[in-house]
Amino acid sequence: MYNFFQRLGRSLMLPVAVLPAAAIITGIGNALAAIGILPHVATFFTNAGSTILEQLGILFAVGVALGMAKKNDGAVALAAVVGFFLTTVVLSPAKLAPLLGVKETGVDKAFEQMNNANVFIGLIVGLVAAYAYNKFSQTELPTALSFFSGKRLVPIMTAFFSIILAVVLLFAWPYIYNAIVAFGMWIMGFGPTGAFIYGFFNRLLIPTGLHHALNSVFWFDLAGINDMAKFQTGEGAVKGETGRYMAGFFPVMMFGVPAAALAMYHTAESKQKKRVYGLMFAGAISAFFVGVTEPIEFSFMFVAPILFVIHAFLTGLSLFIAALFQWTAGFTFSAGLIDYVLSLINPNANQPWMLLVQGIVFFVIYYVVFRVAIKVLKLNTPGRGDNLLADPTSETDAKQADENTNSNDRKYSQTAIQIIEGLGGKENITSLTNCATRLRMELNDNDVLDESKIKAAGAVGVTKSGKHNVQVIIGTHVQQVADEIEMKMEQ
């Protein structure tokens, strides 16, 4: 079950990766509107950006299907599209009214949400399509029906499963929908305290990958909150409130995490500072500009868990403060500088410049708290105690680094080879996936791992779960490394 939810969380990253396009396009429209020129062009761009957000349901259906299937195959994506439209169209008020013998206005209002933006239905249909692919993609039918064997059978079976799903939802959807909305209203009823609870558990769930599932409740239209789309489009937005489940992340990701990195650099052993600097500087730049904090977080998450709990608490506190004073900004990818700049021209932002002031304060808090905790508690953060980094200037590693700088292809090829060797060879790897910064694998045996070899390949860290699951923290170039590893495994 743990592995299932971990894979589901990783699957959600694929459709989320599309959202920055919506932010940039909408940002162009907002900028033109703000300076009062080319109003028709501004409206065009705003509509174009909101169109992406209005298709989140189908995007999630395809993303989850591809992520949960055994292979990233086009057949499962097609199956997800078939299943999603079959389910949502059949259960739309226009189709249900004649079926139930009532006027369209007499259909339960819950079914008005059966549209392309329904993320919940997208998740369910994506799982159905992935199941159909895993179960039937290699099925051989009798000779008379052999044309429909294998991958061609997947969309067909998904269609039949979706009919069953539609029948179940015909009776269950009003109860499911009302329960989800009630949960959302319950959290919203806590006001700023609800933002704190969300922020705290958002960080605390990062090691499991389940924070993506939690984000879906607050950022998308699962529970009626829909913070991200409302902020970007302005539809249903309340100034000072819409964006409260995003705004507090900016001070943490742009200022807090880089401050933590600086504290870990300053507290590293003298001989280790140069090596720690490379790791921390790259992670801090990633956090500040694009809001990807995992390279830094995984560097202390398991070696100094008390720091991670502190980090989760401070994240919740940041969301609480921003929500309390109604300072709002939003993002479509993460709370880095790029999304912050786009927020400045968004009319739904409320005093976003105050988040920079809060960020400066949080920089000081993070730095002082992390430095004192590391020193007083004698924590083994990178470059301290038993957590010493390999020497990149050694003859072996220098030769490797020289080879890796010849070209991008060469670099990722060497990295992939070394990681595969560190994982116990191709025969020890049973499955490979990746999220925004991590490789996620199932192995036959975790005991044969060579963590030092994996880290020497450029990995930030390695984490084990049980006897078979392992994560290798790479960074923002994880997709290139994953693709290269897959290529090597097929050779």
C-alpha angles and dihedrals in degrees: 000000000000091000091048094055091043091055090045091053090051091048091058090064093071097065091037088058088066094058099079087068088059091050095050094045092046089045091058089052092048092048093052090047092048094055092042101237132125095006093183091051090048091053090048093055093043091052091046092053094046090050090068091052091049090060097054093117095060091040091055092046091056094040095050092044092053093043096049097041120094090244135022092249127163090226092068091048090053090048090053091052091049092048095045096051093042092053100042097041095046090050096044116116091246092059097036097051097070091038092055093038095239137111117270090251089057094063115103109271090232089075091060085078092064094107140111091281095060102117094179092059088044091057093048095046091046090056091047092051092047091050091050091050095047091047104040110020091099099035117128117211127202116285094262090058099032092117088071095049126118119359093003088064093059099075090042094054091043089055092054092045089049090054088056089046091051091052091050092047092048087072102024104040098079090054093044093047094048091048092051092048090048090053091050092048090048092056092042088051089066090061112193091000089060088054089053092051091049094047093048095052092040090066096035091058095052095098090059097042089233093118087086090062090048090049090056090064094056104029101041136042098274097110102017093266098102091168097170100049094041091052095048098043102029092226107140091354121151113202111240093018107052106081097030090121090056108031098073092059093068096070090047100045099037097039114005100054094045088050090052088051090051091050091051090049093050093048095048119109113272094248090049099049096092092053094043090049092062093050096043097042093053091047093047092051090050092050095047100046104032105013096242103144103163097097089061096036094052091050090069104015097095103021092051108019093169087067090053092053088050089049091051091049093049090049090054090047091052092052090047093053094046091048093045093055092035095237104158138184131151145209141194097208112017142321100275133126094273094057091040092057090050089052091057091069094042110105091213093063115102119208092329091170088070088068087067090054090048088047093057090051091049090049089060093043094049094046095048096042094046094045094048093044092049093049099040097041093038092229121190098235117159111307095018135100112326093352099080119153124234116261108254091195094063115117094250097046093043090055090049092049091050091053091047094056095059093088141333092255091050092047096053091041092057092042091052093048092051094046091049090051090048090052092056099266134292093294091062094056114085099170138006131197135150141208129197096303108358140075110221118200143171113217134191090230129011092192094076093061118127102205094180091057092048092050090046087059089063103272117146094214148333126230129188129207117190120321099311114027124085136167125204114199108218109158135237093324091062093116092061091048092048092050091050092049091051089051092050092048092054094052 
